[in-house]
Amino acid sequence: METNSNAAAVTAPHTGATPDGDEIRPFRIDIPQAELDDLRYRLTHARWGAGVPGADGWERGVPATYLKDLAAYWADGFDWRKAEARLNEFPQYVTSVDGQDIHFAHVRSTAPDALPLLLIHDWPGSFVQFTDVIEALSQTFHVVVTSTPGIGFSGPLSSTGWNTGRIAGAFTTLMARLGYDRYGVQGNGGGAWIAGEMGRIAPNHVVGVHLNGLVTFPSDDPADFADLTESEQTRLQRLQDFRDNKMGFNIIQSTRPDTVAHGLHDSPVGQLAWIVEKFKEWTDPANELPEDAVDRDTLLTNVSVYWFTATAGSSAHLYYEMAHDPAAWAPKATGTVPTAVAVALPTDVAIRRFAERDHHVVRWTEFEHGGNFLSLEQPTLLVQDVREFFATLIRTT
């Protein structure tokens, strides 16, 4: 297998051909020291703007004083080799589906008859965001953690056209290659869209779908807005505020992904700012700084994966594909696979009646704390909710 110039090395040529001729190849992260040296040089020689006096908060983006401190820690405090070793504790593999390399971790439970569970991350996350829950979930499930095509070690993209439906189909192919005929799926944010689509295209294989960070939209029907609870009204206002004031990243990546990619690929400070802003805005607002919600080293591990694999651009193209995919926005019949929705009350926008229009919702859990990245912010609560949901399905099937 050839890796991209900034990616990790594969430790073995293959583990054997699958029935359709494609191989599942062992994978180990091993970033060359030259790449680490280059990163540190760029961080310590960054060109900083003067800023605007009085604009010191987060309202206009990431403050320079905060970013300078975080970049300095990335350069001289953060230990990539330690983070790399931790990630390599999880068995990892790569396989090619539809011409695209798919990277994943695969941790089997000690219980041979455990239910397989596929975990799908959001942007700007990576498979790193599940590192705090893999061990606990593997006590109950055979855990498969994917890297979304175009992100991290599943990047760069091999072609255009990698929309939600195509990614969902690739992940169903992956689970079949692993020999899993019946399995559960968990996804957050953008991963929730993919997880829900897997339930639609493979209802005979997906036993249940667990979602968090789900985005729901009202229709034009006035009845959608009748009798909303105070909490639901807050979430609807939060969605409107997001569309009015926090959609800049989405609009850029949905319309001109290549333009923003050039700067992000060249500047680690730019890449850091692009990602850390979302960890500020999408985590529990009770936390003053992103690292108050998510461990700073974990945050930088995630950013480092984007940097070393040079996948800022290909990850941005996922937004372009979704925005230009008519099927993504066309009306759909309600899904049939049992679905659980976990809602973080401080940040989420999901409203149950809208979710039930699109999914077969059988479980609805509301967390008092947390945000979009529940697997990092509230890992114990997320694991518990996932276990309880799928335990119910196993007992009834």
C-alpha positions in Angstrom: 0.0 0.0 0.0 1.2 3.5 -0.8 0.6 6.1 1.9 0.3 9.8 1.3 3.4 11.8 2.0 2.4 12.8 5.5 0.6 9.6 6.6 1.6 6.6 8.7 3.3 3.5 7.6 1.6 0.1 7.2 3.4 -2.6 9.2 2.4 -5.6 7.1 1.3 -6.0 3.4 -2.1 -7.6 4.2 -4.0 -10.0 6.4 -5.6 -11.8 3.6 -8.0 -11.3 0.7 -11.7 -10.9 1.3 -14.2 -12.7 -0.9 -14.4 -9.8 -3.3 -10.7 -9.6 -3.7 -10.0 -6.6 -1.5 -7.6 -6.9 1.4 -7.7 -5.8 5.0 -4.2 -4.6 5.8 -2.7 -4.0 9.2 -1.9 -0.4 9.9 0.3 1.4 12.4 0.8 5.1 12.9 4.4 6.1 12.5 4.9 9.7 11.6 8.5 10.4 10.4 10.6 12.5 12.7 11.1 15.0 9.8 7.4 15.7 9.8 7.5 16.5 13.6 10.5 18.7 13.1 8.8 20.6 10.2 5.7 21.1 12.4 7.7 22.5 15.2 9.5 24.9 12.9 6.3 26.2 11.4 4.7 26.7 14.8 7.8 28.5 16.2 8.1 30.7 13.1 4.4 31.6 12.6 3.5 35.0 11.3 1.0 36.6 13.7 -1.4 39.4 12.8 -1.7 42.6 15.0 -5.3 42.0 15.9 -7.9 44.6 16.5 -7.8 46.5 19.9 -10.8 45.6 22.0 -11.6 42.3 20.1 -10.2 40.0 22.7 -13.1 37.6 23.2 -14.4 34.6 21.1 -17.2 36.5 19.4 -15.1 37.2 16.3 -13.2 33.9 16.3 -10.2 32.4 18.2 -8.4 35.1 20.2 -4.8 35.6 19.3 -3.6 35.5 22.9 -5.2 32.1 23.4 -4.0 30.6 20.1 -0.4 31.8 20.6 -0.4 29.9 24.0 -1.9 26.8 22.5 0.4 26.8 19.5 3.4 27.2 21.8 2.3 24.2 23.8 1.8 22.2 20.6 5.4 23.0 19.6 7.2 22.4 22.9 4.8 20.8 25.4 2.7 18.3 23.6 4.2 14.9 23.1 3.1 13.4 19.8 5.1 10.2 20.3 3.2 9.5 23.5 -0.1 10.2 21.8 0.9 8.0 18.8 1.8 5.2 21.2 -1.6 5.4 22.8 -3.4 5.3 19.5 -1.3 2.3 18.4 -2.6 0.4 21.4 -5.8 -0.1 19.4 -5.4 -2.6 16.5 -5.8 -0.7 13.3 -6.4 -1.6 9.6 -6.9 -0.2 6.2 -9.1 -1.6 3.4 -10.1 -0.2 0.0 -13.8 0.3 -0.8 -14.9 1.8 -4.1 -11.4 3.0 -4.7 -11.1 4.7 -1.4 -8.8 3.7 1.5 -10.9 3.2 4.7 -8.9 3.3 8.0 -10.4 1.8 11.1 -9.6 0.4 14.6 -11.1 -3.0 15.5 -11.2 -4.1 19.1 -13.0 -7.4 19.7 -14.8 -8.1 22.9 -13.8 -11.0 25.1 -17.3 -12.2 24.7 -17.3 -14.0 21.4 -21.1 -13.6 20.8 -20.9 -9.8 21.5 -22.8 -7.5 19.2 -20.6 -5.6 16.8 -20.8 -1.8 17.1 -19.6 0.7 14.5 -18.6 4.2 15.7 -18.6 7.1 13.3 -17.1 10.5 14.2 -18.0 14.1 13.3 -16.0 16.8 11.6 -13.6 18.3 12.9 -13.2 15.1 14.9 -11.4 11.9 14.0 -11.2 8.4 15.3 -9.3 10.0 18.2 -12.6 11.2 19.7 -13.6 7.7 20.6 -10.3 6.8 22.4 -11.9 7.4 25.9 -14.8 4.9 25.2 -13.3 2.1 23.2 -12.1 0.1 26.1 -15.4 0.4 28.1 -17.5 -0.4 25.0 -15.4 -3.4 24.1 -16.5 -5.1 27.3 -19.9 -5.3 25.7 -19.4 -5.0 22.0 -16.9 -5.9 19.2 -16.0 -2.3 18.5 -15.1 -0.9 15.0 -14.1 2.8 14.9 -13.9 4.2 11.4 -12.1 7.2 10.0 -14.5 8.9 7.6 -13.3 9.0 4.0 -11.2 12.1 3.4 -10.3 12.5 7.1 -7.1 11.4 8.8 -5.8 8.1 7.8 -8.8 7.5 5.5 -7.5 10.4 3.4 -7.0 12.0 1.1 -10.1 11.5 -1.0 -9.5 9.3 -4.1 -12.3 11.1 -6.1 -15.2 13.4 -5.9 -18.7 12.2 -5.0 -18.1 11.0 -1.5 -21.5 12.1 -0.1 -23.4 10.7 2.9 -25.0 7.9 1.0 -21.7 6.7 -0.6 -19.9 6.8 2.8 -22.8 4.9 4.4 -22.6 2.2 1.7 -18.8 1.9 2.1 -19.2 1.4 5.9 -21.8 -1.4 5.3 -19.3 -3.0 2.9 -16.6 -2.7 5.6 -18.8 -4.5 8.2 -19.6 -7.2 5.8 -15.9 -7.7 5.1 -15.3 -8.1 8.8 -17.9 -10.9 8.8 -20.5 -9.0 10.7 -24.0 -9.6 9.4 -25.9 -7.9 12.3 -24.5 -4.9 14.1 -25.3 -1.6 15.8 -24.1 1.9 14.7 -23.3 5.0 16.8 -22.6 8.4 15.3 -22.4 12.0 16.3 -23.0 15.2 14.4 -22.1 14.5 10.8 -21.5 10.9 11.8 -25.1 10.8 12.9 -26.2 11.5 9.3 -24.1 8.6 8.1 -25.3 6.3 10.8 -28.9 7.1 10.1 -28.3 6.5 6.4 -26.8 3.1 7.1 -30.0 2.2 8.8 -31.9 3.2 5.7 -29.8 1.3 3.2 -29.1 -1.8 5.3 -32.1 -2.3 7.7 -31.6 -6.1 7.6 -28.1 -5.7 8.9 -28.3 -2.7 11.3 -30.1 -3.7 14.4 -30.2 -0.2 15.9 -28.8 3.3 15.5 -27.6 5.5 18.4 -27.1 9.2 17.7 -25.8 12.2 19.5 -25.2 15.7 18.3 -28.2 15.2 15.9 -29.3 18.2 13.9 -33.1 18.3 13.2 -34.9 20.8 11.1 -38.5 22.0 11.2 -40.6 21.9 8.0 -42.9 24.7 6.7 -45.8 23.2 8.5 -47.0 25.6 11.3 -47.8 22.6 13.4 -44.1 22.0 13.8 -44.0 25.1 16.1 -47.1 24.4 18.1 -46.8 23.5 21.8 -43.0 23.4 21.9 -41.6 23.2 25.4 -39.4 25.9 26.8 -36.4 23.7 26.3 -37.4 22.9 22.7 -37.9 26.6 22.0 -34.4 27.2 23.3 -33.0 24.6 21.0 -34.9 26.1 18.0 -33.4 29.5 18.8 -30.0 27.9 19.1 -30.4 26.5 15.6 -31.4 29.9 14.3 -28.4 31.5 16.0 -26.1 28.9 14.5 -27.5 29.6 11.0 -27.2 33.4 11.5 -23.8 33.7 13.2 -21.8 30.4 13.2 -22.2 29.0 9.6 -19.1 30.6 8.1 -17.0 27.5 8.2 -19.9 25.5 6.6 -20.5 28.0 3.8 -16.8 28.2 2.9 -16.3 24.4 2.9 -19.6 23.8 1.1 -18.7 26.3 -1.7 -14.9 26.7 -2.0 -13.2 23.9 -0.1 -10.0 24.1 -2.2 -9.5 27.8 -1.4 -9.5 27.3 2.3 -7.5 24.1 2.0 -4.4 25.9 0.7 -4.0 27.9 3.9 -4.8 25.1 6.2 -2.4 22.7 4.6 0.4 25.3 4.8 -0.1 26.7 8.3 -0.5 24.5 11.4 -1.6 27.6 13.3 -4.4 28.1 10.7 -5.3 24.4 11.0 -5.3 24.7 14.8 -7.6 27.7 14.8 -10.0 26.2 12.3 -10.5 23.2 14.5 -10.2 24.6 18.0 -12.9 27.1 17.3 -15.4 24.3 17.0 -14.3 22.6 20.2 -15.0 26.0 21.9 -18.4 26.5 20.2 -19.7 22.9 20.2 -18.7 21.8 23.8 -20.6 22.6 27.0 -20.6 26.4 27.4 -20.1 26.0 31.1 -16.4 25.5 30.2 -14.4 28.7 29.7 -11.9 27.2 27.3 -11.9 24.2 24.9 -9.4 22.3 27.1 -11.7 22.7 30.0 -14.2 20.4 28.2 -11.7 18.2 26.3 -8.3 17.2 27.5 -5.7 19.5 25.8 -3.5 16.7 24.7 -6.4 14.8 23.2 -7.5 18.0 21.4 -4.0 18.4 19.9 -3.8 14.7 19.0 -6.9 15.2 16.9 -5.5 18.4 15.3 -2.2 16.6 14.7 -4.0 13.8 12.8 -5.5 16.4 10.4 -2.1 18.1 10.0 0.1 15.0 9.5 -2.3 13.5 7.0 -2.9 16.8 5.1 -6.7 16.2 5.1 -8.0 19.6 5.8 -9.0 20.0 2.2 -10.5 16.6 1.6 -12.5 16.9 4.8 -13.8 20.2 3.6 -14.9 18.5 0.4 -17.3 16.4 2.4 -19.3 19.6 3.1 -19.3 20.4 -0.6 -20.5 17.0 -1.5 -23.4 17.1 1.0 -24.4 20.6 -0.1 -24.5 19.6 -3.7 -26.2 16.2 -3.3 -29.9 16.4 -4.2 -30.5 13.1 -2.4 -29.3 14.6 0.9 -32.1 17.1 1.0 -34.9 15.2 -0.7 -37.9 14.0 1.4 -37.4 10.5 2.8 -39.7 8.0 4.4 -39.2 7.6 8.1 -36.4 5.1 8.9 -37.5 1.7 10.2 -34.4 0.8 12.3 -34.9 1.4 16.1 -33.1 4.6 16.9 -31.8 6.2 20.2 -31.1 9.9 20.4 -28.9 11.4 23.2 -29.3 15.1 23.6 -26.8 17.4 25.4 -29.1 20.1 26.8 -26.4 22.9 26.9 -25.6 22.7 23.2 -27.9 20.5 21.1 -30.6 21.5 18.7 -32.5 18.2 18.3 -36.2 18.3 18.8 -38.0 15.0 19.3 -41.0 15.6 17.0 -38.6 16.5 14.1 -36.4 13.5 14.8 -39.4 11.2 14.8 -40.3 12.5 11.4 -37.0 11.1 10.0 -36.1 8.2 12.4 -37.8 5.4 14.3 -37.0 6.9 17.6 -37.5 4.5 20.5 -35.3 6.1 23.1 -34.6 9.7 24.0 -32.1 10.7 26.6 -31.3 14.2 27.8 -28.0 15.0 29.5 -27.7 18.0 31.8 -24.0 18.5 30.8 -21.9 18.0 27.7 -21.9 19.0 24.1 -21.4 17.6 20.6 -18.3 15.6 21.6 -20.0 13.4 24.2 -17.5 10.6 23.8 -14.8 13.0 25.1 -16.9 15.3 27.4 -19.1 12.7 29.1 -17.7 9.3 28.1 -19.2 7.4 31.1 -22.7 8.6 30.4 -22.4 7.9 26.7 -21.2 4.4 27.2 -24.0 3.7 29.7 -26.7 5.1 27.3 -25.3 3.0 24.4 -25.2 -0.2 26.5 -28.7 0.3 27.8 -30.2 1.0 24.3 -28.6 -2.0 22.6 -29.3 -4.3 25.6 -33.0 -3.5 25.1 -32.8 -4.4 21.4 -30.9 -7.6 22.1 -33.6 -8.8 24.6 -36.4 -8.1 22.1 -34.8 -9.6 19.0 
